[in-house]
Amino acid sequence: IGHKIIHLDVVDSTNNYIANLAKQGEISHGTVIMADEQTNGRGQRGTIWQTQPGMNLIFSLFVEYSDFPTDQQSSIHHWVALSLWQALKKTGIYSVIKWPNDLLTENGKLAGILIENTLSDKGVKSSTIGIGLNVNQVDFQGVKATSVKLETGGAVNVKEIAFTLINELNQQFGRLIGANRETLKAEYEEKLWGINQEVDFLRNEVLEKGVILGTDAIGRLEVHTGRGVEYFDLKEVKFVL
Ligand code: BTN
């Protein structure tokens, strides 16, 4: 992972850029695309990902598998979120993972992850792993967000963080494709925001309370609500921080 790194000044979206190369069969396993600026950065749930040009980490990684089980795709999320968590720790920041895969501190959102998989009848063929990490941006125009600079108090080299991240992704990758997915999941859950705590969430715009218990095999969030133990996917609930 990271044997080949392509740096672009401007691109619509580094995830799109990889998708286009992949369509033409022109990208190999482990290639990283980074950019200074995105004109059409995409987030989860169809949102836009906007960052100030030249300030932050805009990163996508292409990974290929042989027969990765489709019903274990959540492990890919665990691998990426944990690697990012570790890279941040090495930078001096203790974060929490907000399910399914945002990284937060008490000051707000620090990073987001957008994973796009391609499937075949044999399983997951490849993943495009997009990571947006706020590094040197300090003004978020009223949005509750934070950056490495705000957290550590010093300016940080975006490339240096990228190398730390690539290193972690590399080290943890063996656990993803080996038989160690259960421990990846356990470590991911340890770092989950609200784990074993009562938190507020919105379901159909109605405020409810629940205790986050963990995640299930397909990556849904397990929550003890007023109705008993329930499993939620991304679109069903919105947690109130
Ligand atoms: C989210 O929090 O909603 C996920 C944000 C993911 C943003 C990254 S930046 C690099 C890659 N390219 C994109 O268009 N999106 C991801």
py3Dmol code that shows the C-alpha trace and the ligand (Angstrom):
import py3Dmol

protein = """\
ATOM      1  CA  ILE A   1       0.000   0.000   0.000  1.00  0.00           C
ATOM      2  CA  GLY A   2       1.370   3.363  -1.011  1.00  0.00           C
ATOM      3  CA  HIS A   3       4.056   1.996  -3.350  1.00  0.00           C
ATOM      4  CA  LYS A   4       2.707   4.476  -5.881  1.00  0.00           C
ATOM      5  CA  ILE A   5       1.462   7.949  -4.930  1.00  0.00           C
ATOM      6  CA  ILE A   6       0.022  10.352  -7.479  1.00  0.00           C
ATOM      7  CA  HIS A   7      -0.330  13.966  -6.477  1.00  0.00           C
ATOM      8  CA  LEU A   8      -2.776  16.234  -8.298  1.00  0.00           C
ATOM      9  CA  ASP A   9      -3.226  19.985  -7.935  1.00  0.00           C
ATOM     10  CA  VAL A  10      -6.962  19.999  -8.644  1.00  0.00           C
ATOM     11  CA  VAL A  11      -9.408  17.170  -9.301  1.00  0.00           C
ATOM     12  CA  ASP A  12     -13.181  16.797  -9.140  1.00  0.00           C
ATOM     13  CA  SER A  13     -12.918  14.031  -6.542  1.00  0.00           C
ATOM     14  CA  THR A  14     -10.004  11.682  -5.823  1.00  0.00           C
ATOM     15  CA  ASN A  15     -12.523   8.836  -5.459  1.00  0.00           C
ATOM     16  CA  ASN A  16     -13.926   9.614  -8.939  1.00  0.00           C
ATOM     17  CA  TYR A  17     -10.415   9.807 -10.320  1.00  0.00           C
ATOM     18  CA  ILE A  18      -9.724   6.280  -9.092  1.00  0.00           C
ATOM     19  CA  ALA A  19     -13.063   5.013 -10.424  1.00  0.00           C
ATOM     20  CA  ASN A  20     -12.139   6.300 -13.887  1.00  0.00           C
ATOM     21  CA  LEU A  21      -8.684   4.737 -13.851  1.00  0.00           C
ATOM     22  CA  ALA A  22     -10.154   1.457 -12.587  1.00  0.00           C
ATOM     23  CA  LYS A  23     -12.694   1.373 -15.418  1.00  0.00           C
ATOM     24  CA  GLN A  24      -9.819   1.498 -17.898  1.00  0.00           C
ATOM     25  CA  GLY A  25      -7.824  -1.057 -15.920  1.00  0.00           C
ATOM     26  CA  GLU A  26      -5.142   1.551 -15.329  1.00  0.00           C
ATOM     27  CA  ILE A  27      -4.642   1.380 -11.611  1.00  0.00           C
ATOM     28  CA  SER A  28      -2.920  -1.185  -9.441  1.00  0.00           C
ATOM     29  CA  HIS A  29      -3.541  -2.373  -5.891  1.00  0.00           C
ATOM     30  CA  GLY A  30      -2.185   0.015  -3.290  1.00  0.00           C
ATOM     31  CA  THR A  31      -2.105   3.169  -5.414  1.00  0.00           C
ATOM     32  CA  VAL A  32      -2.776   6.417  -3.538  1.00  0.00           C
ATOM     33  CA  ILE A  33      -4.163   9.574  -5.123  1.00  0.00           C
ATOM     34  CA  MET A  34      -3.801  12.855  -3.268  1.00  0.00           C
ATOM     35  CA  ALA A  35      -4.922  16.325  -4.257  1.00  0.00           C
ATOM     36  CA  ASP A  36      -4.535  19.892  -3.032  1.00  0.00           C
ATOM     37  CA  GLU A  37      -8.042  20.786  -4.066  1.00  0.00           C
ATOM     38  CA  GLN A  38     -11.315  19.064  -4.981  1.00  0.00           C
ATOM     39  CA  THR A  39     -14.079  20.735  -6.953  1.00  0.00           C
ATOM     40  CA  ASN A  40     -16.646  17.996  -6.320  1.00  0.00           C
ATOM     41  CA  GLY A  41     -15.545  16.288  -3.107  1.00  0.00           C
ATOM     42  CA  ARG A  42     -18.129  13.760  -1.975  1.00  0.00           C
ATOM     43  CA  GLY A  43     -19.146  12.697   1.525  1.00  0.00           C
ATOM     44  CA  GLN A  44     -21.322   9.937   2.915  1.00  0.00           C
ATOM     45  CA  ARG A  45     -25.090   9.948   2.381  1.00  0.00           C
ATOM     46  CA  GLY A  46     -24.586  11.940  -0.846  1.00  0.00           C
ATOM     47  CA  THR A  47     -23.288  15.020   0.935  1.00  0.00           C
ATOM     48  CA  ILE A  48     -20.581  17.360  -0.363  1.00  0.00           C
ATOM     49  CA  TRP A  49     -17.121  17.413   1.165  1.00  0.00           C
ATOM     50  CA  GLN A  50     -15.686  20.884   1.025  1.00  0.00           C
ATOM     51  CA  THR A  51     -12.271  21.961   2.282  1.00  0.00           C
ATOM     52  CA  GLN A  52     -10.055  24.987   1.828  1.00  0.00           C
ATOM     53  CA  PRO A  53      -7.559  24.371  -1.017  1.00  0.00           C
ATOM     54  CA  GLY A  54      -4.051  23.325  -0.042  1.00  0.00           C
ATOM     55  CA  MET A  55      -4.839  23.028   3.671  1.00  0.00           C
ATOM     56  CA  ASN A  56      -6.000  19.510   4.264  1.00  0.00           C
ATOM     57  CA  LEU A  57      -5.456  15.873   3.453  1.00  0.00           C
ATOM     58  CA  ILE A  58      -7.491  14.726   0.447  1.00  0.00           C
ATOM     59  CA  PHE A  59      -6.615  11.108  -0.003  1.00  0.00           C
ATOM     60  CA  SER A  60      -7.911   8.059  -1.843  1.00  0.00           C
ATOM     61  CA  LEU A  61      -6.493   4.572  -1.874  1.00  0.00           C
ATOM     62  CA  PHE A  62      -7.311   1.742  -4.274  1.00  0.00           C
ATOM     63  CA  VAL A  63      -7.277  -1.800  -2.899  1.00  0.00           C
ATOM     64  CA  GLU A  64      -7.963  -5.112  -4.665  1.00  0.00           C
ATOM     65  CA  TYR A  65      -8.897  -8.397  -3.029  1.00  0.00           C
ATOM     66  CA  SER A  66      -9.177 -11.968  -4.063  1.00  0.00           C
ATOM     67  CA  ASP A  67     -12.585 -13.219  -2.943  1.00  0.00           C
ATOM     68  CA  PHE A  68     -13.189 -10.924   0.016  1.00  0.00           C
ATOM     69  CA  PRO A  69     -16.535 -12.003   1.526  1.00  0.00           C
ATOM     70  CA  THR A  70     -19.355  -9.611   0.649  1.00  0.00           C
ATOM     71  CA  ASP A  71     -21.025 -10.105   4.036  1.00  0.00           C
ATOM     72  CA  GLN A  72     -17.910  -8.853   5.826  1.00  0.00           C
ATOM     73  CA  GLN A  73     -17.584  -5.477   4.170  1.00  0.00           C
ATOM     74  CA  SER A  74     -17.884  -3.747   7.523  1.00  0.00           C
ATOM     75  CA  SER A  75     -14.373  -5.066   8.341  1.00  0.00           C
ATOM     76  CA  ILE A  76     -13.037  -2.776   5.634  1.00  0.00           C
ATOM     77  CA  HIS A  77     -14.524   0.164   7.542  1.00  0.00           C
ATOM     78  CA  HIS A  78     -12.977  -1.105  10.768  1.00  0.00           C
ATOM     79  CA  TRP A  79      -9.564  -1.404   9.142  1.00  0.00           C
ATOM     80  CA  VAL A  80      -9.671   2.135   7.728  1.00  0.00           C
ATOM     81  CA  ALA A  81     -11.153   3.876  10.776  1.00  0.00           C
ATOM     82  CA  LEU A  82      -8.684   2.168  13.124  1.00  0.00           C
ATOM     83  CA  SER A  83      -5.707   2.987  10.915  1.00  0.00           C
ATOM     84  CA  LEU A  84      -6.740   6.628  10.803  1.00  0.00           C
ATOM     85  CA  TRP A  85      -7.298   6.598  14.562  1.00  0.00           C
ATOM     86  CA  GLN A  86      -3.766   5.201  15.070  1.00  0.00           C
ATOM     87  CA  ALA A  87      -2.222   7.723  12.673  1.00  0.00           C
ATOM     88  CA  LEU A  88      -3.900  10.537  14.626  1.00  0.00           C
ATOM     89  CA  LYS A  89      -2.660   9.112  17.900  1.00  0.00           C
ATOM     90  CA  LYS A  90       0.888   9.154  16.502  1.00  0.00           C
ATOM     91  CA  THR A  91       0.294  12.812  15.669  1.00  0.00           C
ATOM     92  CA  GLY A  92      -0.673  13.412  19.301  1.00  0.00           C
ATOM     93  CA  ILE A  93      -4.459  13.405  18.977  1.00  0.00           C
ATOM     94  CA  TYR A  94      -6.842  11.101  20.816  1.00  0.00           C
ATOM     95  CA  SER A  95     -10.051  10.919  18.815  1.00  0.00           C
ATOM     96  CA  VAL A  96     -13.211   8.836  18.902  1.00  0.00           C
ATOM     97  CA  ILE A  97     -14.864   7.051  16.020  1.00  0.00           C
ATOM     98  CA  LYS A  98     -18.406   8.140  15.423  1.00  0.00           C
ATOM     99  CA  TRP A  99     -20.234   5.252  13.809  1.00  0.00           C
ATOM    100  CA  PRO A 100     -19.844   4.316  11.056  1.00  0.00           C
ATOM    101  CA  ASN A 101     -16.624   6.196  10.380  1.00  0.00           C
ATOM    102  CA  ASP A 102     -16.147   9.802  11.272  1.00  0.00           C
ATOM    103  CA  LEU A 103     -13.316  10.800  13.553  1.00  0.00           C
ATOM    104  CA  LEU A 104     -14.158  13.356  16.192  1.00  0.00           C
ATOM    105  CA  THR A 105     -12.703  15.119  19.151  1.00  0.00           C
ATOM    106  CA  GLU A 106     -14.729  17.092  21.663  1.00  0.00           C
ATOM    107  CA  ASN A 107     -14.158  20.118  19.413  1.00  0.00           C
ATOM    108  CA  GLY A 108     -15.906  18.587  16.409  1.00  0.00           C
ATOM    109  CA  LYS A 109     -15.364  16.508  13.324  1.00  0.00           C
ATOM    110  CA  LEU A 110     -11.760  15.966  12.345  1.00  0.00           C
ATOM    111  CA  ALA A 111     -12.031  13.500   9.476  1.00  0.00           C
ATOM    112  CA  GLY A 112     -14.490  11.611   7.310  1.00  0.00           C
ATOM    113  CA  ILE A 113     -14.210   8.394   5.332  1.00  0.00           C
ATOM    114  CA  LEU A 114     -16.000   7.395   2.142  1.00  0.00           C
ATOM    115  CA  ILE A 115     -15.492   3.774   1.096  1.00  0.00           C
ATOM    116  CA  GLU A 116     -16.813   2.620  -2.282  1.00  0.00           C
ATOM    117  CA  ASN A 117     -16.618  -1.087  -3.077  1.00  0.00           C
ATOM    118  CA  THR A 118     -17.049  -2.915  -6.356  1.00  0.00           C
ATOM    119  CA  LEU A 119     -18.552  -6.380  -6.135  1.00  0.00           C
ATOM    120  CA  SER A 120     -18.454  -9.445  -8.319  1.00  0.00           C
ATOM    121  CA  ASP A 121     -20.285 -12.734  -7.806  1.00  0.00           C
ATOM    122  CA  LYS A 122     -17.183 -14.002  -5.999  1.00  0.00           C
ATOM    123  CA  GLY A 123     -17.137 -11.199  -3.442  1.00  0.00           C
ATOM    124  CA  VAL A 124     -15.706  -7.726  -3.027  1.00  0.00           C
ATOM    125  CA  LYS A 125     -13.340  -7.058  -5.918  1.00  0.00           C
ATOM    126  CA  SER A 126     -11.947  -3.701  -4.914  1.00  0.00           C
ATOM    127  CA  SER A 127     -12.383  -0.709  -2.625  1.00  0.00           C
ATOM    128  CA  THR A 128     -11.776   2.948  -3.188  1.00  0.00           C
ATOM    129  CA  ILE A 129     -11.066   4.390   0.223  1.00  0.00           C
ATOM    130  CA  GLY A 130     -11.469   8.137   0.413  1.00  0.00           C
ATOM    131  CA  ILE A 131     -10.274  10.036   3.455  1.00  0.00           C
ATOM    132  CA  GLY A 132     -10.692  13.711   4.133  1.00  0.00           C
ATOM    133  CA  LEU A 133      -8.726  14.917   7.154  1.00  0.00           C
ATOM    134  CA  ASN A 134      -8.698  18.515   8.299  1.00  0.00           C
ATOM    135  CA  VAL A 135      -5.056  19.394   8.808  1.00  0.00           C
ATOM    136  CA  ASN A 136      -4.203  23.097   8.673  1.00  0.00           C
ATOM    137  CA  GLN A 137      -7.646  24.646   8.236  1.00  0.00           C
ATOM    138  CA  VAL A 138      -8.715  26.700  11.247  1.00  0.00           C
ATOM    139  CA  ASP A 139     -11.862  28.437  10.035  1.00  0.00           C
ATOM    140  CA  PHE A 140     -14.908  26.242   9.460  1.00  0.00           C
ATOM    141  CA  GLN A 141     -17.496  28.978   9.076  1.00  0.00           C
ATOM    142  CA  GLY A 142     -19.685  28.050  11.987  1.00  0.00           C
ATOM    143  CA  VAL A 143     -19.616  24.295  11.357  1.00  0.00           C
ATOM    144  CA  LYS A 144     -18.511  22.320  14.408  1.00  0.00           C
ATOM    145  CA  ALA A 145     -15.288  20.925  12.995  1.00  0.00           C
ATOM    146  CA  THR A 146     -11.674  20.774  14.058  1.00  0.00           C
ATOM    147  CA  SER A 147      -8.279  20.128  12.522  1.00  0.00           C
ATOM    148  CA  VAL A 148      -4.901  18.688  13.409  1.00  0.00           C
ATOM    149  CA  LYS A 149      -3.604  22.232  13.763  1.00  0.00           C
ATOM    150  CA  LEU A 150      -6.386  23.251  16.128  1.00  0.00           C
ATOM    151  CA  GLU A 151      -5.909  20.083  18.180  1.00  0.00           C
ATOM    152  CA  THR A 152      -2.122  20.140  18.464  1.00  0.00           C
ATOM    153  CA  GLY A 153      -1.529  23.879  18.313  1.00  0.00           C
ATOM    154  CA  GLY A 154       1.050  23.691  15.549  1.00  0.00           C
ATOM    155  CA  ALA A 155       1.164  23.680  11.764  1.00  0.00           C
ATOM    156  CA  VAL A 156       1.485  20.223  10.329  1.00  0.00           C
ATOM    157  CA  ASN A 157       2.870  18.945   7.085  1.00  0.00           C
ATOM    158  CA  VAL A 158       0.074  17.281   5.119  1.00  0.00           C
ATOM    159  CA  LYS A 159       2.501  14.892   3.406  1.00  0.00           C
ATOM    160  CA  GLU A 160       3.945  13.784   6.723  1.00  0.00           C
ATOM    161  CA  ILE A 161       0.484  12.852   7.978  1.00  0.00           C
ATOM    162  CA  ALA A 162      -0.194  11.039   4.719  1.00  0.00           C
ATOM    163  CA  PHE A 163       2.903   8.894   5.234  1.00  0.00           C
ATOM    164  CA  THR A 164       1.934   8.110   8.814  1.00  0.00           C
ATOM    165  CA  LEU A 165      -1.505   7.090   7.598  1.00  0.00           C
ATOM    166  CA  ILE A 166      -0.177   4.934   4.740  1.00  0.00           C
ATOM    167  CA  ASN A 167       2.118   3.227   7.192  1.00  0.00           C
ATOM    168  CA  GLU A 168      -0.769   2.363   9.508  1.00  0.00           C
ATOM    169  CA  LEU A 169      -3.018   1.192   6.684  1.00  0.00           C
ATOM    170  CA  ASN A 170      -0.189  -1.039   5.542  1.00  0.00           C
ATOM    171  CA  GLN A 171       0.466  -2.493   8.976  1.00  0.00           C
ATOM    172  CA  GLN A 172      -3.181  -3.264   9.661  1.00  0.00           C
ATOM    173  CA  PHE A 173      -4.006  -4.608   6.198  1.00  0.00           C
ATOM    174  CA  GLY A 174      -2.779  -8.087   7.067  1.00  0.00           C
ATOM    175  CA  ARG A 175      -5.444  -8.308   9.756  1.00  0.00           C
ATOM    176  CA  LEU A 176      -8.153  -7.460   7.247  1.00  0.00           C
ATOM    177  CA  ILE A 177      -7.280 -10.129   4.712  1.00  0.00           C
ATOM    178  CA  GLY A 178      -6.048 -12.637   7.285  1.00  0.00           C
ATOM    179  CA  ALA A 179      -8.193 -14.226   9.931  1.00  0.00           C
ATOM    180  CA  ASN A 180      -8.056 -11.303  12.302  1.00  0.00           C
ATOM    181  CA  ARG A 181     -11.230  -9.435  11.450  1.00  0.00           C
ATOM    182  CA  GLU A 182     -12.773 -10.104  14.859  1.00  0.00           C
ATOM    183  CA  THR A 183      -9.980  -8.276  16.679  1.00  0.00           C
ATOM    184  CA  LEU A 184     -10.224  -5.385  14.222  1.00  0.00           C
ATOM    185  CA  LYS A 185     -13.917  -5.132  15.074  1.00  0.00           C
ATOM    186  CA  ALA A 186     -13.264  -5.293  18.822  1.00  0.00           C
ATOM    187  CA  GLU A 187     -10.674  -2.533  18.645  1.00  0.00           C
ATOM    188  CA  TYR A 188     -12.940  -0.421  16.485  1.00  0.00           C
ATOM    189  CA  GLU A 189     -15.789  -0.784  18.979  1.00  0.00           C
ATOM    190  CA  GLU A 190     -13.545   0.206  21.884  1.00  0.00           C
ATOM    191  CA  LYS A 191     -13.030   3.543  20.203  1.00  0.00           C
ATOM    192  CA  LEU A 192     -16.660   4.129  19.268  1.00  0.00           C
ATOM    193  CA  TRP A 193     -18.249   7.346  20.396  1.00  0.00           C
ATOM    194  CA  GLY A 194     -20.983   6.655  22.963  1.00  0.00           C
ATOM    195  CA  ILE A 195     -20.155   2.977  23.473  1.00  0.00           C
ATOM    196  CA  ASN A 196     -21.962   1.663  26.572  1.00  0.00           C
ATOM    197  CA  GLN A 197     -23.353   5.127  27.176  1.00  0.00           C
ATOM    198  CA  GLU A 198     -26.790   6.620  26.912  1.00  0.00           C
ATOM    199  CA  VAL A 199     -26.953   9.011  23.977  1.00  0.00           C
ATOM    200  CA  ASP A 200     -29.601  11.054  22.190  1.00  0.00           C
ATOM    201  CA  PHE A 201     -30.628  10.261  18.645  1.00  0.00           C
ATOM    202  CA  LEU A 202     -33.259  11.275  16.148  1.00  0.00           C
ATOM    203  CA  ARG A 203     -35.510   8.736  14.479  1.00  0.00           C
ATOM    204  CA  ASN A 204     -37.987  10.254  12.040  1.00  0.00           C
ATOM    205  CA  GLU A 205     -37.122  13.648  13.535  1.00  0.00           C
ATOM    206  CA  VAL A 206     -38.188  12.457  17.001  1.00  0.00           C
ATOM    207  CA  LEU A 207     -35.674  12.631  19.835  1.00  0.00           C
ATOM    208  CA  GLU A 208     -35.043   9.316  21.628  1.00  0.00           C
ATOM    209  CA  LYS A 209     -32.473   7.929  24.021  1.00  0.00           C
ATOM    210  CA  GLY A 210     -30.481   4.726  23.735  1.00  0.00           C
ATOM    211  CA  VAL A 211     -27.347   2.945  24.847  1.00  0.00           C
ATOM    212  CA  ILE A 212     -24.881   2.056  22.077  1.00  0.00           C
ATOM    213  CA  LEU A 213     -23.889  -1.609  22.487  1.00  0.00           C
ATOM    214  CA  GLY A 214     -21.690  -2.200  19.449  1.00  0.00           C
ATOM    215  CA  THR A 215     -22.022  -3.182  15.804  1.00  0.00           C
ATOM    216  CA  ASP A 216     -23.244  -6.381  14.141  1.00  0.00           C
ATOM    217  CA  ALA A 217     -21.632  -8.528  11.436  1.00  0.00           C
ATOM    218  CA  ILE A 218     -22.940  -6.334   8.635  1.00  0.00           C
ATOM    219  CA  GLY A 219     -21.894  -3.123  10.323  1.00  0.00           C
ATOM    220  CA  ARG A 220     -25.237  -1.937  11.662  1.00  0.00           C
ATOM    221  CA  LEU A 221     -25.200  -0.141  14.998  1.00  0.00           C
ATOM    222  CA  GLU A 222     -26.644  -2.099  17.920  1.00  0.00           C
ATOM    223  CA  VAL A 223     -28.565   0.164  20.275  1.00  0.00           C
ATOM    224  CA  HIS A 224     -30.645  -0.544  23.374  1.00  0.00           C
ATOM    225  CA  THR A 225     -33.599   1.786  22.944  1.00  0.00           C
ATOM    226  CA  GLY A 226     -36.936   2.125  24.678  1.00  0.00           C
ATOM    227  CA  ARG A 227     -38.193  -0.641  22.369  1.00  0.00           C
ATOM    228  CA  GLY A 228     -35.451  -3.149  23.192  1.00  0.00           C
ATOM    229  CA  VAL A 229     -32.285  -3.971  21.261  1.00  0.00           C
ATOM    230  CA  GLU A 230     -32.432  -2.576  17.731  1.00  0.00           C
ATOM    231  CA  TYR A 231     -30.067  -2.486  14.757  1.00  0.00           C
ATOM    232  CA  PHE A 232     -29.749   0.672  12.718  1.00  0.00           C
ATOM    233  CA  ASP A 233     -28.195   1.417   9.387  1.00  0.00           C
ATOM    234  CA  LEU A 234     -26.796   4.749   8.314  1.00  0.00           C
ATOM    235  CA  LYS A 235     -29.986   6.335   7.057  1.00  0.00           C
ATOM    236  CA  GLU A 236     -32.252   5.383   9.944  1.00  0.00           C
ATOM    237  CA  VAL A 237     -30.887   7.459  12.776  1.00  0.00           C
ATOM    238  CA  LYS A 238     -28.959  10.624  13.439  1.00  0.00           C
ATOM    239  CA  PHE A 239     -27.030  10.940  16.676  1.00  0.00           C
ATOM    240  CA  VAL A 240     -26.984  14.164  18.606  1.00  0.00           C
ATOM    241  CA  LEU A 241     -23.509  15.030  19.826  1.00  0.00           C
TER     242      LEU A 241
END
"""
ligand_1 = """\
16
BTN
C -17.835 12.061 5.071
O -17.498 12.386 6.207
O -19.000 12.223 4.694
C -16.809 11.437 4.157
C -15.897 12.458 3.547
C -14.883 11.854 2.606
C -14.068 12.898 1.883
C -12.937 12.307 1.081
S -11.788 13.513 0.515
C -11.011 12.343 -0.508
C -12.120 11.481 -1.105
N -12.665 12.065 -2.320
C -13.963 12.399 -2.188
O -14.667 12.910 -3.092
N -14.387 12.113 -0.949
C -13.325 11.504 -0.141
"""
view = py3Dmol.view(width=600, height=400)
view.addModel(protein, "pdb")
view.setStyle({"model": 0}, {"cartoon": {"style": "trace"}})
view.addModel(ligand_1, "xyz")
view.setStyle({"model": 1}, {"stick": {}})
view.zoomTo()
view.show()
